[in-house]
């Protein structure tokens, strides 16, 4: 079983450094050099909960063709047995071209989570760990920088991977005392 989902967009952007202080003691604000253009990068990811290993791929779009490339990487990373991918019902995951591609790859099966229940997919929680390891506090200038940071983070996370379990937190071991003391 593979929990799969997409993260993005991660936008390459640079913020020029602030020009320091004005002569009268006020901070000079730097102008933002920020655009939302075609340079977006999407990160496709899949988590194998049985051992915690992950597979990721960066792409300039989140369309069916790149989803199929990602599924091919998942298939290459899992050479034996059937592969069930737990994913949301994004149009690229259920498009005609993806369904046709899946017919040619009978080992891969999709299991779609219900609308509004994305927390059922373990990949969502894993993205938080990934963002902290690869993207937090960084400014990327190109798609290649994002790809490099993603590859580096995945190598580090996979080296210390542990099985993932969807469960609630354990109850505290010490019994709680519900005792109130009132003084007059």
C-alpha positions in Angstrom: 0.0 0.0 0.0 1.2 3.5 -0.9 -0.4 6.7 0.4 0.0 9.2 -2.4 -0.7 12.9 -2.7 0.6 16.1 -4.2 2.2 19.1 -2.5 2.4 22.5 -4.0 2.8 24.7 -5.5 6.3 25.5 -4.3 7.1 28.8 -6.0 10.7 29.7 -6.7 11.2 33.3 -5.5 13.8 35.5 -4.1 13.5 38.3 -1.6 16.3 40.9 -1.9 17.9 41.8 1.4 16.6 44.8 3.2 18.7 47.9 2.4 19.3 48.5 6.2 18.4 51.7 8.0 17.6 55.3 6.9 19.6 58.2 8.2 16.8 59.2 10.5 16.7 55.8 12.2 13.8 54.1 10.4 14.1 50.7 8.7 13.9 50.9 5.0 11.5 48.3 3.6 12.7 46.1 0.7 10.4 45.9 -2.2 9.1 42.4 -2.8 10.1 40.8 -6.0 7.3 38.3 -6.0 5.4 36.9 -9.0 3.0 34.0 -9.5 3.9 32.8 -12.9 4.6 29.5 -14.7 7.6 28.7 -12.6 5.6 26.8 -10.0 6.8 23.4 -8.9 4.6 20.6 -7.7 5.9 17.8 -5.5 4.3 14.4 -5.9 4.9 12.1 -3.0 4.1 8.6 -2.0 4.6 7.0 1.5 4.8 3.3 2.1 3.4 3.1 5.7 4.8 -0.5 6.3 8.4 0.8 6.6 8.1 4.6 6.3 10.0 4.8 3.0 8.9 7.6 0.6 9.1 8.3 -3.1 8.9 11.9 -4.4 9.0 13.6 -7.8 9.0 17.3 -8.7 7.1 18.5 -11.7 6.2 21.8 -13.3 2.5 20.8 -13.3 0.0 18.7 -11.6 -1.6 17.1 -14.7 -2.2 13.5 -15.7 1.1 13.0 -17.5 3.2 13.9 -14.5 0.9 11.8 -12.2 1.5 8.8 -14.5 5.3 9.5 -14.3 5.0 9.5 -10.6 3.1 6.2 -10.6 5.9 4.7 -12.8 8.4 5.7 -10.1 6.2 4.1 -7.4 6.1 1.0 -9.5 9.9 0.9 -10.0 10.4 1.4 -6.2 8.1 -1.5 -5.4 9.1 -4.3 -7.8 7.1 -7.1 -6.3 3.4 -7.7 -5.6 0.3 -5.5 -6.1 0.4 -1.8 -5.4 -2.6 -0.1 -3.9 -2.3 3.7 -3.9 -4.5 5.6 -1.5 -5.2 9.0 -3.0 -7.7 11.8 -3.3 -10.0 12.1 -6.2 -8.1 14.9 -8.1 -9.0 15.0 -11.8 -5.5 14.0 -12.8 -5.8 10.8 -10.6 -9.0 9.7 -12.3 -8.7 11.0 -15.8 -9.2 8.9 -18.9 -5.5 8.9 -19.8 -4.6 7.8 -16.2 -7.2 5.0 -16.3 -5.8 3.9 -19.7 -2.3 4.0 -18.3 -3.5 1.9 -15.3 -4.9 -0.8 -17.7 -1.4 -1.2 -19.0 0.0 -1.6 -15.5 -2.3 -4.1 -13.8 -0.2 -4.2 -10.6 -1.3 -0.7 -9.6 -4.8 -0.1 -8.2 -6.3 3.2 -6.9 -8.3 3.5 -3.7 -9.9 7.0 -3.4 -10.5 8.6 -0.1 -13.9 10.3 0.5 -14.2 14.0 -0.3 -13.5 16.0 2.8 -11.6 13.3 4.6 -8.0 14.0 3.5 -6.8 13.3 7.1 -7.4 9.6 6.2 -4.4 9.7 3.9 -1.1 9.2 5.9 0.7 11.2 3.3 -0.9 14.4 4.5 0.8 14.1 7.9 4.1 13.1 6.3 4.0 16.4 4.2 4.4 18.3 7.5 7.6 16.4 8.2 8.8 16.9 4.6 8.1 20.7 4.6 10.1 21.1 7.8 13.1 19.1 6.4 13.1 20.4 2.9 11.3 23.8 2.5 11.2 25.6 5.9 13.1 28.8 6.0 14.4 28.5 2.5 14.1 30.7 -0.6 14.5 29.0 -3.9 15.4 30.7 -7.2 14.8 27.9 -9.7 13.0 24.6 -10.1 16.3 22.8 -9.9 16.9 24.2 -6.4 13.5 22.8 -5.3 14.3 19.4 -6.8 17.7 19.3 -5.1 16.2 20.2 -1.7 13.5 17.6 -2.2 16.0 14.9 -3.1 18.3 15.7 -0.2 15.4 15.8 2.3 14.0 12.4 1.0 17.4 10.8 1.3 17.7 12.0 4.9 14.1 11.1 5.8 14.4 7.6 4.2 17.6 6.9 6.1 15.8 7.1 9.4 12.3 6.0 8.3 10.1 4.0 10.7 6.7 2.3 10.1 3.8 4.8 10.1 0.6 4.0 12.0 -2.6 5.9 11.8 -3.8 6.0 15.4 -4.6 8.4 18.1 -2.1 9.4 20.8 -1.7 7.0 23.7 -3.5 7.9 26.9 -1.4 9.2 29.7 0.0 6.6 32.0 -0.6 8.6 35.2 -4.2 8.7 36.2 -5.7 12.1 36.2 -7.0 13.5 39.4 -10.2 15.6 39.2 -10.1 17.1 42.6 -10.9 20.6 43.3 -10.1 22.3 46.6 -12.0 25.4 47.6 -10.9 27.6 50.3 -13.0 30.3 51.9 
